[in-house]
Amino acid sequence: MKATELKEMVCKTIDDNKERIINLAKKIEQNPELGYKEIKTSQLVRDFFKELDMPYREGLAITGVKAKLKENSSGPNVAVLGELDALVCSDNPIADPMTGAAHACGHHLQVAAMMGAALGLKIGGLAPYLEGNVTFMAVPAEEYIEIAYRSKLREEGKIHFLGGKQELIYLGEFDDIDISMMVHSAKDCPEAAVAVGETSNGFIGKNVQYLGKQAHAADAPEKGVNALNAAMLGLMGIHALRETFRDQDVVRVHPIITKGGDLVNSVPADVRIETYVRAKTMAAIEDTHGKVDRALKAGGDAIGAQTIINTIPGYLPLNCSSALNDLLVKNAKKHISQERVIDAGHFSASTDMGDVSHLMPAIHPFVGGVRGALHANTFKVEDYYTAAVLPAKLMAMTVIDLLCDGADKGKEIIADFKPLYTKEQYISALEKYFI
């Protein structure tokens, strides 16, 4: 059967079941959970796999779920990914009032799109026509938040890396995968659109602690060492560095104070900062984070406080496959106008899909259907079909391109791809930041 016929079959199957896909997105939206805590969301995914009669493995990196289209196969294995977690956005109308968690980044939509692609390929009966396999992976903890909680999980031996895809790579869950793809909601894009880019920023994280000496703030301030003053000088040092950041490196350093002291009438003796150091390349990250460390330490030295800087691995810059992007773009142009298929260029945010893209051909396009900014109280789904059903069709169609006709296209893309890291090199590169 020709690829065009297979695509018609899968798209019809997805359209016939669009309400199931949209209902899944809405159920996940109503149950937002933070990273490594996605218990209800993971159950919703498992229930959907059961409905599709697709055996799955669960409990991967605590909450991850993985299912394959075929039990056994030879040939390329293409992964379609969806992220389980929400983020903290307590003033968003859809936020959980107890936790502040909200799907203000569209992960509920991408999980629904992933499951929609699974539905189309499985119920549509396409498996016999595909050379190779398709793996559907619901992955935890993409949002790099609650660092103290995740660090505790690491100390307890429950995870090794803080990001979900990082952890799955470490556990070997990507060892059998040759190509990966996923979609992400585009900011303030309520109409149908597909934005395709190739690169993003990566980052590393830092937890900083200034230790001073407590004293009565009014009666004996001269006997104290003000850790808050040390932190303020450290932050001013970072601001003074900004003119040294090259525009082409797209550097972003955005610290927050997570603890400013204990009592207003005591000289602050324990002040803490959390920050990311982002940039377009790892070389720029390396150059910048050394500068940031010097600025932070200078703040402590000026006041006489102790400065403790813990650097932790963040996410690698995105390195999308242009050949894989081209396939998705061609399929997108069959469903929306050419003017609505956009070159997204570089985006300055980060994703652990960047880590995957260093090991294998991968893509991370953006799709429309939502209004407002990402990670903000204005984020709102405008059109569930555009946001979840359309990308399900696009990813299923791209899978067909990769695996039909003897999987020639998939094999070609794999052969032409030059990994930036082996798995062993990748793990070593991340572990060096645990200092």
C-alpha distance (Angstrom), angle and dihedral (degrees) to the residues before:
residue distance angle dihedral
M1 . . .
K2 3.79 . .
A3 3.80 122.7 .
T4 3.81 91.2 -115.9
E5 3.80 91.2 56.7
L6 3.80 92.0 46.9
K7 3.80 90.6 50.8
E8 3.79 91.1 50.9
M9 3.81 89.5 51.0
V10 3.80 94.8 49.6
C11 3.81 94.5 44.2
K12 3.81 92.0 49.8
T13 3.80 90.6 49.4
I14 3.80 91.5 50.4
D15 3.80 92.6 46.7
D16 3.81 91.0 48.4
N17 3.81 88.1 55.3
K18 3.79 99.5 37.1
E19 3.82 93.7 121.4
R20 3.81 90.9 57.3
I21 3.79 89.9 52.7
I22 3.80 94.0 46.1
N23 3.81 92.0 46.3
L24 3.79 90.0 54.1
A25 3.81 90.4 52.3
K26 3.81 90.5 50.7
K27 3.81 93.6 47.8
I28 3.80 90.9 52.2
E29 3.79 90.2 46.1
Q30 3.81 89.1 55.2
N31 3.81 92.0 52.1
P32 3.83 105.9 47.4
E33 3.80 114.5 178.9
L34 3.78 132.7 179.4
G35 3.79 126.0 -119.7
Y36 3.81 118.8 -59.4
K37 3.82 87.7 6.9
E38 3.82 98.3 77.3
I39 3.81 95.5 124.4
K40 3.82 99.0 139.6
T41 3.79 93.2 39.7
S42 3.79 91.8 50.9
Q43 3.81 89.2 51.0
L44 3.80 91.4 52.1
V45 3.80 89.4 53.5
R46 3.79 92.1 48.0
D47 3.79 91.4 49.3
F48 3.80 90.2 52.2
F49 3.81 91.5 50.5
K50 3.82 88.3 51.2
E51 3.80 90.1 53.2
L52 3.79 88.7 52.5
D53 3.82 90.8 47.4
M54 3.80 90.5 -122.8
P55 3.83 115.1 146.4
Y56 3.79 111.9 -132.3
R57 3.79 143.1 -173.7
E58 3.78 118.4 -130.8
G59 3.79 139.8 -171.5
L60 3.81 92.7 52.3
A61 3.80 108.5 156.7
I62 3.82 85.2 -5.3
T63 3.82 99.2 -63.6
G64 3.82 107.4 20.7
V65 3.81 122.8 122.5
K66 3.80 128.2 -158.7
A67 3.82 130.0 -171.8
K68 3.79 134.2 171.1
L69 3.78 129.5 -143.2
K70 3.81 90.7 -137.6
E71 3.77 129.4 32.8
N72 3.79 92.7 -139.4
S73 3.78 131.6 10.5
S74 3.76 145.9 148.7
G75 3.77 124.4 -136.3
P76 3.79 132.9 47.4
N77 3.79 119.7 -15.0
V78 3.82 113.8 -144.2
A79 3.80 119.0 -161.8
V80 3.79 123.3 -150.1
L81 3.80 109.9 -163.0
G82 3.79 136.4 -159.2
E83 3.80 127.8 -179.4
L84 3.80 119.1 -128.5
D85 3.78 102.6 -161.8
A86 3.78 135.8 91.9
L87 3.79 126.7 -158.2
V88 3.80 136.5 -129.4
C89 3.81 110.4 -84.1
S90 3.78 103.3 140.4
D91 3.81 96.4 175.3
N92 3.79 93.2 55.6
P93 3.84 110.3 109.4
I94 3.81 90.9 -125.7
A95 3.83 95.3 50.0
D96 3.79 121.6 126.0
P97 3.83 103.4 -108.9
M98 3.79 91.6 -144.0
T99 3.81 100.5 49.5
G100 3.81 104.6 17.4
A101 3.79 88.3 -126.9
A102 3.81 116.9 148.2
H103 3.78 137.1 168.3
A104 3.80 91.4 -120.4
C105 3.80 92.9 143.1
G106 3.79 100.0 52.8
H107 3.78 100.7 -111.3
H108 3.81 89.8 138.1
L109 3.79 87.5 59.8
Q110 3.79 95.2 50.0
V111 3.83 91.9 49.1
A112 3.80 88.2 51.5
A113 3.82 89.8 48.1
M114 3.80 90.5 50.7
M115 3.79 91.5 49.9
G116 3.80 90.0 44.8
A117 3.80 89.8 56.6
A118 3.81 89.1 48.6
L119 3.80 90.2 50.1
G120 3.79 93.2 49.1
L121 3.79 94.8 49.6
K122 3.81 95.5 41.1
I123 3.81 102.9 41.2
G124 3.80 91.1 34.4
G125 3.80 88.3 61.4
L126 3.80 95.2 -127.7
A127 3.80 98.5 138.2
P128 3.86 95.7 93.5
Y129 3.81 90.7 54.9
L130 3.80 95.2 53.8
E131 3.79 123.3 84.1
G132 3.78 105.2 -144.9
N133 3.77 129.9 8.6
V134 3.79 143.3 -73.9
T135 3.80 121.3 -137.5
F136 3.78 122.3 -162.5
M137 3.79 114.0 -153.4
A138 3.79 125.2 -170.9
V139 3.79 101.4 -163.5
P140 3.82 128.9 -164.4
A141 3.78 135.3 -137.3
E142 3.80 107.2 17.5
E143 3.79 93.2 149.4
Y144 3.81 105.5 81.9
I145 3.80 97.3 -137.5
E146 3.81 140.4 120.1
I147 3.78 89.5 44.2
A148 3.81 93.9 173.8
Y149 3.81 90.5 54.8
R150 3.80 92.8 47.9
S151 3.78 91.9 45.3
K152 3.81 87.9 55.2
L153 3.81 89.7 51.5
R154 3.79 87.5 52.1
E155 3.80 92.2 49.4
E156 3.80 88.9 51.0
G157 3.81 90.4 52.3
K158 3.82 93.6 -116.4
I159 3.82 93.4 119.6
H160 3.78 134.5 13.8
F161 3.82 100.5 -160.3
L162 3.79 126.8 34.2
G163 3.83 98.7 -131.8
G164 3.79 121.5 73.1
K165 3.80 100.3 -129.1
Q166 3.80 89.7 42.4
E167 3.78 89.4 55.4
L168 3.81 92.7 47.1
I169 3.79 90.3 50.9
Y170 3.80 89.3 50.4
L171 3.81 91.1 49.3
G172 3.81 91.6 52.2
E173 3.81 96.4 -112.0
F174 3.81 90.4 131.1
D175 3.80 93.9 47.1
D176 3.81 91.6 95.7
I177 3.83 94.7 42.9
D178 3.83 122.0 98.0
I179 3.83 102.7 175.7
S180 3.82 131.0 19.6
M181 3.78 134.1 -163.1
M182 3.79 139.9 171.7
V183 3.80 139.4 156.7
H184 3.80 133.4 -128.0
S185 3.78 132.7 -160.1
A186 3.80 115.1 -100.6
K187 3.79 117.1 -130.0
D188 3.80 118.5 -105.5
C189 3.79 93.8 -7.2
P190 3.81 108.8 129.7
E191 3.81 95.2 164.3
A192 3.79 128.0 71.2
A193 3.79 110.0 -77.2
V194 3.79 141.2 139.8
A195 3.79 119.4 -149.0
V196 3.79 116.0 -166.7
G197 3.79 124.1 -167.3
E198 3.77 135.5 162.9
T199 3.80 106.9 -147.6
S200 3.79 143.3 39.9
N201 3.77 138.1 172.7
G202 3.75 121.5 -83.2
F203 3.78 124.0 -154.5
I204 3.76 148.3 -170.0
G205 3.78 124.3 -142.7
K206 3.79 131.2 -130.6
N207 3.78 133.0 -162.0
V208 3.79 110.8 -163.5
Q209 3.80 128.1 -168.3
Y210 3.79 126.2 -171.3
L211 3.79 114.3 -161.6
G212 3.79 116.9 -163.3
K213 3.80 133.6 154.4
Q214 3.78 124.6 -80.4
A215 3.80 119.9 -129.6
H216 3.79 137.7 150.4
A217 3.80 105.8 -71.7
A218 3.82 94.1 -143.8
D219 3.81 105.8 25.2
A220 3.81 101.3 41.6
P221 3.83 113.0 4.8
E222 3.81 89.7 146.9
K223 3.80 88.9 67.5
G224 3.78 93.0 57.3
V225 3.80 135.2 77.9
N226 3.80 108.0 -138.9
A227 3.79 109.1 -137.6
L228 3.82 91.2 -176.7
N229 3.80 90.3 59.8
A230 3.80 88.4 49.9
A231 3.81 90.0 52.4
M232 3.80 92.5 47.8
L233 3.79 91.0 52.4
G234 3.79 90.1 47.4
L235 3.80 90.3 53.4
M236 3.79 91.2 47.0
G237 3.79 88.0 52.0
I238 3.81 89.6 55.8
H239 3.81 90.2 49.8
A240 3.81 90.1 50.9
L241 3.81 88.7 55.6
R242 3.80 95.5 56.4
E243 3.79 94.7 90.5
T244 3.82 87.4 61.0
F245 3.82 92.8 59.6
R246 3.80 110.9 102.1
D247 3.79 115.2 -128.9
Q248 3.81 92.3 -133.9
D249 3.81 90.5 57.9
V250 3.84 92.1 59.6
V251 3.81 90.7 -144.2
R252 3.80 118.2 -169.3
V253 3.82 123.3 -177.0
H254 3.80 113.2 175.0
P255 3.82 115.6 168.8
I256 3.79 127.7 -177.2
I257 3.79 129.8 -165.0
T258 3.81 107.1 -122.6
K259 3.81 95.5 179.4
G260 3.79 123.1 23.6
G261 3.79 100.6 177.0
D262 3.79 139.1 -60.3
L263 3.82 109.6 -103.0
V264 3.78 130.4 17.2
N265 3.81 91.8 -133.6
S266 3.80 94.0 52.1
V267 3.79 127.3 75.1
P268 3.84 104.1 -107.9
A269 3.80 109.0 -106.1
D270 3.80 100.8 171.2
V271 3.82 118.8 44.1
R272 3.78 125.2 164.2
I273 3.79 135.8 -162.1
E274 3.77 132.4 -170.4
T275 3.79 121.6 -162.0
Y276 3.77 144.9 161.8
V277 3.78 124.1 -139.8
R278 3.81 106.4 -152.8
A279 3.78 132.5 -178.2
K280 3.79 142.4 151.6
T281 3.82 94.9 -104.6
M282 3.77 135.8 30.7
A283 3.82 88.6 -122.4
A284 3.81 90.0 59.4
I285 3.81 90.8 45.8
E286 3.80 90.1 51.9
D287 3.79 92.1 49.7
T288 3.80 94.2 46.0
H289 3.76 100.9 44.7
G290 3.80 91.8 55.9
K291 3.81 88.7 55.4
V292 3.79 90.7 48.1
D293 3.80 91.6 51.5
R294 3.81 90.8 52.5
A295 3.80 92.0 50.2
L296 3.80 92.6 48.5
K297 3.80 92.7 47.8
A298 3.82 91.3 47.6
G299 3.80 89.1 59.8
G300 3.77 91.2 55.9
D301 3.80 93.7 43.7
A302 3.80 92.1 51.4
I303 3.81 92.5 56.0
G304 3.78 98.0 33.0
A305 3.80 95.0 -112.6
Q306 3.76 125.9 138.0
T307 3.80 113.5 -108.5
I308 3.80 118.5 -151.4
I309 3.81 115.9 -173.9
N310 3.79 119.8 -172.9
T311 3.81 112.8 -170.8
I312 3.79 117.9 -160.8
P313 3.80 131.1 -174.2
G314 3.78 115.2 -97.4
Y315 3.82 125.7 178.6
L316 3.78 130.5 -50.1
P317 3.83 121.8 -119.7
L318 3.78 114.6 -88.5
N319 3.81 115.8 -100.7
C320 3.81 106.2 -174.8
S321 3.80 123.9 -167.2
S322 3.80 108.4 -112.4
A323 3.83 91.0 -157.6
L324 3.79 90.7 54.5
N325 3.80 90.8 45.7
D326 3.80 89.3 53.0
L327 3.80 91.6 56.9
L328 3.78 92.5 51.3
V329 3.82 91.7 46.5
K330 3.81 91.5 53.7
N331 3.78 90.4 51.8
A332 3.80 92.2 45.7
K333 3.81 91.0 55.0
K334 3.80 89.0 58.8
H335 3.80 90.8 61.1
I336 3.80 105.7 32.4
S337 3.78 134.5 29.0
Q338 3.77 118.0 -80.4
E339 3.81 90.4 -118.0
R340 3.81 89.8 62.2
V341 3.81 93.3 56.9
I342 3.79 101.2 88.5
D343 3.79 136.4 -168.4
A344 3.81 100.9 -126.2
G345 3.79 94.9 -169.7
H346 3.80 115.6 -167.6
F347 3.79 121.1 -14.9
S348 3.78 121.5 -156.8
A349 3.80 98.2 -143.9
S350 3.80 121.9 87.0
T351 3.80 139.4 -125.9
D352 3.78 135.8 -178.0
M353 3.80 86.1 -124.8
G354 3.81 80.4 82.5
D355 3.79 88.1 68.0
V356 3.81 91.4 51.9
S357 3.82 90.7 47.5
H358 3.82 90.6 59.7
L359 3.80 89.7 61.7
M360 3.81 105.1 38.7
P361 3.83 142.9 0.7
A362 3.80 107.0 -66.8
I363 3.79 141.2 162.4
H364 3.81 135.2 -159.0
P365 3.83 109.3 -173.1
F366 3.80 125.1 174.5
V367 3.80 124.5 -126.0
G368 3.79 133.3 -162.6
G369 3.76 132.2 -123.4
V370 3.81 100.7 100.2
R371 3.78 134.2 90.8
G372 3.81 127.2 -147.3
A373 3.79 134.8 24.0
L374 3.78 127.1 -44.9
H375 3.82 115.0 -104.8
A376 3.81 90.6 15.5
N377 3.80 139.8 108.0
T378 3.82 89.3 -111.7
F379 3.82 93.5 65.1
K380 3.81 109.0 117.0
V381 3.78 134.7 157.2
E382 3.77 109.0 -117.0
D383 3.81 100.2 176.5
Y384 3.81 119.8 16.3
Y385 3.80 92.0 -169.7
T386 3.79 92.5 57.4
A387 3.81 92.9 40.6
A388 3.81 99.5 46.6
V389 3.81 113.9 6.9
L390 3.81 98.7 45.9
P391 3.83 94.0 51.9
A392 3.81 89.4 47.4
K393 3.79 87.8 59.0
L394 3.80 93.6 45.0
M395 3.79 93.8 51.4
A396 3.82 93.0 45.1
M397 3.80 90.0 50.1
T398 3.79 91.2 49.2
V399 3.81 90.1 50.5
I400 3.82 87.9 54.3
D401 3.81 90.7 51.9
L402 3.79 89.5 52.2
L403 3.80 99.2 45.1
C404 3.80 108.4 29.4
D405 3.83 122.8 91.1
G406 3.78 93.6 33.8
A407 3.84 91.8 -45.2
D408 3.80 88.7 -83.0
K409 3.81 93.3 152.4
G410 3.77 93.4 47.0
K411 3.80 91.8 49.1
E412 3.80 90.5 48.4
I413 3.80 93.3 52.6
I414 3.80 91.6 47.5
A415 3.82 92.3 48.5
D416 3.81 93.1 49.0
F417 3.82 94.6 47.6
K418 3.79 117.2 100.0
P419 3.82 109.5 -158.7
L420 3.79 115.0 -134.3
Y421 3.81 89.3 -148.5
T422 3.75 138.9 15.3
K423 3.79 112.3 -130.9
E424 3.80 90.0 -102.7
Q425 3.81 92.8 49.5
Y426 3.80 89.8 47.6
I427 3.80 94.2 53.3
S428 3.80 91.1 46.0
A429 3.83 91.6 49.7
L430 3.79 92.1 53.6
E431 3.76 97.0 42.3
K432 3.79 92.9 57.6
Y433 3.81 88.6 69.8
F434 3.78 93.1 62.3
I435 3.80 92.2 95.0
